[in-house]
């Protein structure tokens, strides 16, 4: 009778072991995905930092060019005004 009871429990035990293996695989897959997301986040943060630096540099250059253009326009107006006065 003992071996009959053990034989009945065996499929349930196998089923429980398989469920546990699936859960472990799912957990490992989730851990891998989380690690990949962390790597993506780091990469995106680095790209964003680089883009911000580039944007600030472009803004500074734009201001410098605008100032030079304003100075050149002022000089040209002064020359034209002086020519009209003569």
Backbone as CSV, one residue per row, in Angstrom:
resi,resn,N_x,N_y,N_z,CA_x,CA_y,CA_z,C_x,C_y,C_z
1,UNK,0.822,-1.190,0.000,0.000,0.000,0.000,0.865,1.252,0.000
2,UNK,1.987,1.140,0.658,2.888,2.294,0.737,3.393,2.696,-0.642
3,UNK,3.768,1.760,-1.464,4.265,2.077,-2.794,3.149,2.607,-3.694
4,UNK,1.910,2.178,-3.449,0.786,2.687,-4.224,0.559,4.171,-3.906
5,UNK,0.622,4.539,-2.652,0.454,5.939,-2.241,1.594,6.783,-2.799
6,UNK,2.796,6.223,-2.749,3.958,6.942,-3.294,3.806,7.124,-4.793
7,UNK,3.277,6.120,-5.474,3.074,6.201,-6.922,2.048,7.271,-7.264
8,UNK,1.045,7.439,-6.412,0.035,8.472,-6.643,0.609,9.879,-6.419
9,UNK,1.526,10.011,-5.478,2.116,11.314,-5.169,3.171,11.720,-6.201
10,UNK,3.776,10.793,-6.849,4.877,11.073,-7.775,4.495,12.076,-8.875
11,UNK,3.374,11.912,-9.576,3.015,12.887,-10.615,2.801,14.291,-10.038
12,UNK,2.221,14.351,-8.827,2.018,15.673,-8.208,3.354,16.307,-7.854
13,UNK,4.268,15.489,-7.386,5.608,15.988,-7.051,6.317,16.469,-8.312
14,UNK,6.230,15.697,-9.380,6.841,16.106,-10.647,6.226,17.414,-11.147
15,UNK,4.939,17.526,-11.021,4.235,18.731,-11.449,4.689,19.941,-10.625
16,UNK,4.825,19.745,-9.321,5.283,20.828,-8.445,6.712,21.240,-8.790
17,UNK,7.559,20.281,-9.061,8.945,20.574,-9.443,8.976,21.355,-10.749
18,UNK,8.167,20.961,-11.715,8.130,21.656,-13.003,7.622,23.088,-12.833
19,UNK,6.594,23.269,-11.996,6.097,24.634,-11.745,7.192,25.496,-11.121
20,UNK,7.953,24.910,-10.219,9.038,25.637,-9.562,10.119,26.012,-10.583
21,UNK,10.438,25.104,-11.475,11.431,25.387,-12.521,10.959,26.526,-13.423
22,UNK,9.679,26.507,-13.787,9.125,27.574,-14.624,9.189,28.911,-13.901
23,UNK,8.871,28.883,-12.611,8.930,30.116,-11.818,10.363,30.646,-11.757
24,UNK,11.316,29.743,-11.609,12.726,30.155,-11.577,13.153,30.744,-12.921
25,UNK,12.706,30.120,-14.033,13.031,30.639,-15.363,12.427,32.029,-15.546
26,UNK,11.156,32.180,-15.119,10.498,33.477,-15.227,11.231,34.536,-14.407
27,UNK,11.666,34.154,-13.229,12.396,35.077,-12.358,13.731,35.478,-12.990
28,UNK,14.432,34.514,-13.576,15.702,34.811,-14.236,15.499,35.706,-15.446
29,UNK,14.427,35.444,-16.191,14.125,36.272,-17.360,13.796,37.701,-16.928
30,UNK,13.035,37.834,-15.869,12.692,39.154,-15.344,13.952,39.886,-14.876
31,UNK,14.837,39.190,-14.192,16.089,39.805,-13.735,16.921,40.265,-14.924
32,UNK,16.944,39.479,-15.983,17.685,39.869,-17.189,17.077,41.115,-17.825
33,UNK,15.761,41.156,-17.869,15.086,42.327,-18.446,15.356,43.581,-17.620
34,UNK,15.310,43.427,-16.305,15.587,44.567,-15.428,17.012,45.057,-15.637
35,UNK,17.947,44.136,-15.774,19.339,44.514,-16.014,19.471,45.235,-17.352
36,UNK,18.789,44.750,-18.377,18.838,45.396,-19.690,18.218,46.787,-19.631
37,UNK,17.121,46.928,-18.903,16.500,48.246,-18.753,17.429,49.207,-18.021
38,UNK,18.135,48.709,-17.026,19.105,49.544,-16.310,20.220,50.016,-17.230
39,UNK,20.690,49.125,-18.078,21.744,49.497,-19.037,21.216,50.516,-20.033
40,UNK,19.981,50.314,-20.517,19.368,51.279,-21.436,19.217,52.641,-20.764
41,UNK,18.793,52.644,-19.512,18.615,53.884,-18.781,19.943,54.628,-18.651
42,UNK,20.992,53.919,-18.352,22.316,54.548,-18.231,22.762,55.131,-19.566
43,UNK,22.560,54.379,-20.630,22.940,54.850,-21.959,22.150,56.093,-22.334
44,UNK,20.845,56.054,-22.076,19.997,57.204,-22.402,20.365,58.427,-21.561
45,UNK,20.712,58.210,-20.309,21.135,59.321,-19.450,22.418,59.944,-19.992
46,UNK,23.353,59.118,-20.434,24.595,59.631,-21.024,24.313,60.418,-22.299
47,UNK,23.427,59.895,-23.133,23.078,60.596,-24.376,22.406,61.927,-24.068
48,UNK,21.532,61.931,-23.072,20.849,63.167,-22.686,21.856,64.197,-22.174
49,UNK,22.784,63.763,-21.347,23.818,64.677,-20.853,24.605,65.274,-22.012
50,UNK,24.988,64.449,-22.963,25.717,64.935,-24.139,24.890,65.911,-24.950
51,UNK,23.606,65.639,-25.092,22.719,66.526,-25.847,22.555,67.867,-25.134
52,UNK,22.479,67.832,-23.812,22.353,69.079,-23.061,23.604,69.940,-23.206
53,UNK,24.762,69.303,-23.151,26.023,70.036,-23.321,26.065,70.661,-24.715
54,UNK,25.711,69.889,-25.727,25.715,70.393,-27.096,24.718,71.544,-27.256
55,UNK,23.543,71.400,-26.664,22.520,72.435,-26.748,23.004,73.733,-26.108
56,UNK,23.619,73.642,-24.955,24.142,74.845,-24.279,25.243,75.500,-25.111
57,UNK,26.091,74.669,-25.692,27.159,75.195,-26.546,26.563,75.929,-27.755
58,UNK,25.542,75.341,-28.375,24.896,75.972,-29.526,24.203,77.279,-29.131
59,UNK,23.565,77.294,-27.967,22.925,78.523,-27.497,23.950,79.627,-27.274
60,UNK,25.076,79.283,-26.671,26.140,80.265,-26.420,26.683,80.799,-27.744
61,UNK,26.941,79.906,-28.692,27.440,80.308,-30.004,26.431,81.198,-30.716
62,UNK,25.160,80.852,-30.612,24.101,81.646,-31.230,24.088,83.069,-30.653
63,UNK,24.204,83.190,-29.334,24.248,84.522,-28.710,25.453,85.321,-29.192
64,UNK,26.615,84.666,-29.259,27.834,85.355,-29.711,27.675,85.846,-31.144
65,UNK,27.106,85.013,-32.004,26.906,85.402,-33.405,25.902,86.550,-33.491
66,UNK,24.829,86.487,-32.705,23.824,87.562,-32.710,24.454,88.882,-32.272
67,UNK,25.315,88.827,-31.267,25.994,90.045,-30.805,26.902,90.608,-31.904
68,UNK,27.633,89.722,-32.584,28.523,90.173,-33.665,27.721,90.755,-34.824
69,UNK,26.594,90.127,-35.153,25.739,90.655,-36.217,25.179,92.022,-35.841
70,UNK,24.734,92.161,-34.613,24.228,93.452,-34.156,25.316,94.528,-34.251
71,UNK,26.537,94.179,-33.852,27.651,95.136,-33.939,27.928,95.483,-35.392
72,UNK,27.929,94.483,-36.287,28.186,94.740,-37.708,27.091,95.613,-38.306
73,UNK,25.846,95.346,-37.964,24.733,96.148,-38.468,24.873,97.586,-37.976
74,UNK,25.246,97.733,-36.725,25.465,99.087,-36.180,26.563,99.818,-36.921
75,UNK,27.647,99.128,-37.218,28.770,99.735,-37.949,28.330,100.136,-39.354
76,UNK,27.611,99.273,-40.035,27.139,99.558,-41.401,26.195,100.759,-41.388
77,UNK,25.307,100.841,-40.418,24.390,101.985,-40.312,25.162,103.275,-40.079
78,UNK,26.165,103.167,-39.211,26.961,104.364,-38.941,27.676,104.854,-40.186
79,UNK,28.222,103.913,-40.986,28.920,104.274,-42.222,27.924,104.874,-43.224
80,UNK,26.756,104.263,-43.337,25.737,104.778,-44.257,25.243,106.151,-43.810
81,UNK,25.025,106.324,-42.522,24.592,107.618,-42.009,25.671,108.673,-42.248
82,UNK,26.928,108.306,-42.092,28.029,109.244,-42.306,28.125,109.607,-43.771
83,UNK,27.846,108.648,-44.656,27.887,108.911,-46.089,26.760,109.823,-46.520
84,UNK,25.622,109.704,-45.900,24.493,110.560,-46.233,24.694,111.985,-45.727
85,UNK,25.414,112.099,-44.642,25.656,113.416,-44.055,26.651,114.228,-44.877
86,UNK,27.508,113.573,-45.640,28.544,114.274,-46.374,28.049,114.961,-47.577
